[in-house]
């Protein structure tokens, strides 16, 4: 009998050690950096969050939910009407993280991270975008995109803060508007281009008219100078010059033209020999 007792004692001790080790192991939980835990005992979440480090928990009757509290990124769509009642659609990339100090409240009210995104962040993004879009027209939303984002960030941060969600940054991934407004923008651009073309044509016409005036003034000035020369010189030198130019214009070939005139500077007489 004693032999049998001695044979099973080592096995019993080993089994007891294993069971003890499992129990001791189940009483320890390790929270890594970038994590936070919520301890639940018999299904009831405890008030104090478990931050990074080693923590003890009751064996068999407790469970620890571990949350990632590092930066998360999700893209969330949103749609709203602008101040001028135009449809405006956007997609936001939202960088956020869960506040470790509020992780217990998040566990109690939202549950998982997926619930946080779908039940809290997505609807609050929609509401915040409505606030930002309603303050400006669709054209202002496009041309003042930075201000639109600032208004959106302010509205979203204030709305999510009470849920223990910290917004780190947002960016507008896409911003689009209705087809009707797109056509209106295109028509406006065409009209502006036509107006600029009309202004250019008018300026060209004005410049051409001014050039014609300047040319007319030049001709008038030339006539005035010619008249003064005729008056001062008796017209002889000018008439000689014009007679020579007329002779050249008719084809300056000698001796088809005979120039006759008295010595003393009188105007030359052009005699076409071909007519004889």
C-alpha positions as CSV (number, residue, x, y, z in Angstrom):
1,X,0.0,0.0,0.0
2,X,2.8,2.4,0.9
3,X,4.5,1.6,-2.4
4,X,1.5,2.6,-4.3
5,X,1.2,5.8,-2.3
6,X,4.8,6.6,-3.1
7,X,4.2,6.1,-6.8
8,X,1.4,8.6,-7.3
9,X,2.6,11.3,-5.0
10,X,5.1,12.8,-7.5
11,X,2.4,12.9,-10.2
12,X,-0.1,14.5,-7.8
13,X,2.5,17.1,-6.8
14,X,3.2,17.9,-10.5
15,X,-0.5,18.2,-11.3
16,X,-1.0,20.5,-8.3
17,X,1.9,22.6,-9.4
18,X,0.5,22.9,-12.9
19,X,-2.9,23.9,-11.5
20,X,-1.4,26.4,-9.2
21,X,0.6,27.8,-12.0
22,X,-2.4,28.2,-14.2
23,X,-4.3,29.9,-11.4
24,X,-1.5,32.3,-10.7
25,X,-1.1,33.0,-14.4
26,X,-4.8,33.7,-14.7
27,X,-4.5,36.3,-12.0
28,X,-2.0,38.4,-14.0
29,X,-2.6,40.6,-16.9
30,X,0.0,42.6,-18.8
31,X,-1.0,45.9,-20.5
32,X,1.5,46.9,-23.1
33,X,2.4,50.4,-24.1
34,X,-0.3,51.9,-26.4
35,X,-3.0,49.9,-24.6
36,X,-5.5,50.3,-21.9
37,X,-7.6,47.7,-20.2
38,X,-11.0,47.4,-18.5
39,X,-11.4,44.8,-15.8
40,X,-14.8,43.2,-15.4
41,X,-15.6,41.0,-12.4
42,X,-18.7,38.8,-12.8
43,X,-19.7,40.8,-15.8
44,X,-19.4,44.2,-14.1
45,X,-16.8,46.7,-15.3
46,X,-14.6,48.1,-12.6
47,X,-14.1,51.9,-12.4
48,X,-10.3,52.1,-12.6
49,X,-8.8,51.6,-16.0
50,X,-5.8,49.3,-16.4
51,X,-2.9,51.2,-17.8
52,X,0.4,49.8,-19.1
53,X,2.2,47.4,-16.7
54,X,1.3,44.2,-14.8
55,X,-2.0,43.9,-13.0
56,X,-3.7,41.3,-10.8
57,X,-7.2,40.1,-11.4
58,X,-9.4,37.5,-9.6
59,X,-9.1,34.1,-11.3
60,X,-11.9,32.4,-13.1
61,X,-14.5,35.2,-12.4
62,X,-12.8,38.1,-14.2
63,X,-12.1,39.2,-17.7
64,X,-10.0,42.1,-19.2
65,X,-11.0,44.0,-22.3
66,X,-7.9,45.5,-23.9
67,X,-8.2,48.6,-26.2
68,X,-5.7,50.1,-28.5
69,X,-5.2,53.8,-27.5
70,X,-2.7,54.7,-30.2
71,X,-3.6,56.9,-33.1
72,X,-6.4,55.5,-35.3
73,X,-7.3,56.6,-38.8
74,X,-10.7,56.2,-40.5
75,X,-12.3,57.8,-43.6
76,X,-15.8,58.9,-43.0
77,X,-18.2,60.3,-45.7
78,X,-20.4,63.3,-45.1
79,X,-23.1,65.2,-47.0
80,X,-24.8,68.6,-46.4
81,X,-26.5,71.6,-47.9
82,X,-24.7,74.9,-48.2
83,X,-26.0,78.4,-47.3
84,X,-27.2,78.7,-50.9
85,X,-29.0,75.3,-50.7
86,X,-26.5,73.5,-52.9
87,X,-25.6,69.8,-52.2
88,X,-22.0,69.4,-51.0
89,X,-20.4,66.0,-50.4
90,X,-17.1,65.3,-48.7
91,X,-14.9,62.5,-47.3
92,X,-12.8,63.1,-44.3
93,X,-9.8,61.2,-43.0
94,X,-9.9,61.4,-39.2
95,X,-7.0,60.7,-37.0
96,X,-8.0,60.1,-33.4
97,X,-7.3,58.1,-30.3
98,X,-9.2,56.9,-27.3
99,X,-8.6,58.7,-24.0
100,X,-7.1,56.0,-21.6
101,X,-8.6,57.8,-18.6
102,X,-12.1,57.4,-20.1
103,X,-11.7,53.9,-21.4
104,X,-14.0,52.4,-18.8
105,X,-16.8,54.7,-19.9
106,X,-16.2,53.8,-23.5
107,X,-16.4,50.1,-22.6
108,X,-19.7,50.6,-20.8
109,X,-21.4,52.8,-23.4
110,X,-19.9,52.0,-26.8
111,X,-18.3,48.6,-26.4
112,X,-15.8,47.9,-29.2
113,X,-13.7,50.2,-31.3
114,X,-15.9,49.4,-34.3
115,X,-18.9,50.7,-32.4
116,X,-17.0,53.8,-31.5
117,X,-16.5,54.5,-35.2
118,X,-20.0,53.6,-36.5
119,X,-22.1,54.9,-33.6
120,X,-20.1,58.0,-32.5
121,X,-17.5,59.2,-35.0
122,X,-19.5,58.7,-38.2
123,X,-22.8,60.5,-37.1
124,X,-20.9,63.3,-35.3
125,X,-18.8,63.8,-38.5
126,X,-22.0,64.3,-40.4
127,X,-23.4,66.8,-38.0
128,X,-20.1,68.7,-37.8
129,X,-19.9,69.0,-41.6
130,X,-23.5,70.3,-41.7
131,X,-22.5,73.1,-39.2
132,X,-19.4,74.0,-41.3
133,X,-21.1,73.8,-44.7
134,X,-24.2,75.9,-43.7
135,X,-22.0,78.9,-42.9
136,X,-21.0,79.5,-46.6
137,X,-22.1,79.1,-50.1
138,X,-20.9,76.2,-52.2
139,X,-18.5,78.5,-54.1
140,X,-17.1,79.7,-50.8
141,X,-16.8,76.2,-49.5
142,X,-14.5,75.4,-52.5
143,X,-12.5,78.6,-52.5
144,X,-12.3,78.8,-48.7
145,X,-11.5,75.1,-48.1
146,X,-9.1,75.8,-45.2
147,X,-11.7,77.8,-43.3
148,X,-14.3,75.1,-44.0
149,X,-11.9,72.5,-42.5
150,X,-11.2,74.7,-39.4
151,X,-15.0,75.1,-38.7
152,X,-15.4,71.3,-39.1
153,X,-12.5,70.5,-36.8
154,X,-13.8,72.8,-34.1
155,X,-17.3,71.3,-34.2
156,X,-16.1,67.7,-34.3
157,X,-13.6,68.1,-31.5
158,X,-16.1,69.7,-29.1
159,X,-18.7,67.0,-29.9
160,X,-16.3,64.0,-29.5
161,X,-14.5,65.2,-26.4
162,X,-17.4,64.2,-24.1
163,X,-17.2,60.6,-25.4
164,X,-13.5,60.3,-24.5
165,X,-12.4,60.5,-28.1
166,X,-9.5,62.8,-28.9
167,X,-9.3,64.3,-32.4
168,X,-5.7,64.8,-33.5
169,X,-6.1,65.8,-37.1
170,X,-8.5,65.7,-40.0
171,X,-8.1,66.2,-43.7
172,X,-10.5,66.6,-46.6
173,X,-9.9,63.7,-48.9
174,X,-12.6,64.6,-51.4
175,X,-15.0,67.5,-51.8
176,X,-17.6,67.4,-54.6
177,X,-20.8,69.2,-55.5
178,X,-23.9,68.6,-57.7
179,X,-23.8,68.4,-61.5
180,X,-26.1,71.4,-61.7
181,X,-23.5,73.6,-59.9
182,X,-20.7,72.1,-62.0
183,X,-22.6,73.2,-65.2
184,X,-23.1,76.6,-63.7
185,X,-19.4,77.0,-62.9
186,X,-18.5,76.0,-66.5
187,X,-21.0,78.5,-67.9
188,X,-19.7,81.2,-65.7
189,X,-16.1,80.5,-66.8
190,X,-17.2,80.6,-70.5
191,X,-19.0,83.9,-69.9
192,X,-16.0,85.4,-68.1
193,X,-13.8,84.3,-71.0
194,X,-16.2,85.9,-73.5
195,X,-16.2,89.1,-71.5
196,X,-12.4,89.2,-71.4
197,X,-12.4,88.6,-75.2
198,X,-14.8,91.4,-75.8
199,X,-12.7,93.8,-73.7
200,X,-9.6,92.8,-75.6
201,X,-11.4,93.4,-79.0
202,X,-12.6,96.8,-77.8
203,X,-9.1,97.7,-76.7
204,X,-7.7,96.6,-80.0
205,X,-10.3,98.7,-81.9
206,X,-9.5,101.7,-79.7
207,X,-5.8,101.3,-80.3
208,X,-6.4,101.0,-84.1
209,X,-8.6,104.1,-84.1
210,X,-5.9,106.0,-82.2
211,X,-3.3,104.9,-84.7
212,X,-5.5,106.1,-87.6
213,X,-5.9,109.4,-85.8
214,X,-2.1,109.6,-85.4
215,X,-1.6,108.8,-89.0
216,X,-4.1,111.4,-90.1
217,X,-2.4,114.0,-87.9
218,X,0.9,113.0,-89.5
219,X,-0.5,113.5,-93.0
220,X,-2.0,116.8,-92.0
221,X,1.4,117.9,-90.5
222,X,3.1,116.9,-93.7
223,X,0.6,118.9,-95.8
224,X,1.2,121.9,-93.5
225,X,5.0,121.6,-93.9
226,X,4.5,121.2,-97.7
227,X,2.4,124.3,-97.9
228,X,4.9,126.3,-95.9
229,X,7.7,125.1,-98.2
230,X,5.7,126.1,-101.3
231,X,5.0,129.5,-99.8
232,X,8.7,130.0,-98.8
233,X,10.3,128.7,-102.0
234,X,7.8,129.8,-104.5
235,X,7.0,126.1,-105.0
236,X,9.7,125.5,-107.5
237,X,11.8,123.0,-105.6
238,X,8.8,121.0,-104.5
239,X,7.3,120.9,-107.9
240,X,10.5,119.7,-109.3
241,X,10.7,116.9,-106.7
242,X,7.1,115.8,-107.4
243,X,7.7,115.9,-111.1
244,X,10.7,113.6,-110.8
245,X,8.7,111.2,-108.5
246,X,5.8,111.1,-111.0
247,X,8.3,110.4,-113.8
248,X,9.8,107.5,-111.7
249,X,6.3,106.1,-111.0
250,X,5.6,106.0,-114.7
251,X,8.8,104.0,-115.4
252,X,12.1,105.9,-115.4
253,X,13.4,104.8,-118.8
254,X,15.5,107.2,-120.9
255,X,15.3,108.6,-123.4
256,X,11.5,107.9,-123.6
257,X,11.1,111.0,-121.4
258,X,12.6,114.4,-122.2
259,X,12.9,116.9,-119.5
260,X,12.9,120.5,-120.6
261,X,13.2,123.6,-118.6
262,X,15.0,126.9,-118.4
263,X,18.1,127.5,-116.4
264,X,17.1,129.2,-113.2
265,X,15.3,126.5,-111.3
266,X,11.9,126.4,-113.0
267,X,9.8,123.3,-112.7
268,X,10.8,120.7,-115.4
269,X,8.5,119.8,-118.2
270,X,8.1,116.1,-118.9
271,X,7.6,115.2,-122.5
272,X,6.8,111.5,-123.3
273,X,8.4,110.7,-126.6
274,X,6.1,107.6,-127.1
275,X,3.2,109.8,-127.7
276,X,4.9,111.2,-130.7
